[in-house]
Amino acid sequence: MLQDIQSGRRTEIETLNGAVVKLAHESGVPVPVNEVVVAMVKAKESFSFNHRH
């Protein structure tokens, strides 16, 4: 994921951890760490894409 962000590409966060979060929500299982990981990576992607030189 770091290489994706450094290269200006989108990460696979939705495919990996996002899928875990989605399935967990559908099943009523709490996955707070995965939720935070997804949010942090998306925030980093957004910041990196908006502040590229």
Number of C-alpha atoms within 10 A of each C-alpha: 13 12 10 12 17 13 10 13 14 17 16 12 16 15 9 12 18 17 14 16 21 15 13 14 12 9 9 9 11 11 15 10 11 17 15 13 14 20 14 13 19 16 12 14 21 13 12 16 15 9 8 8 5
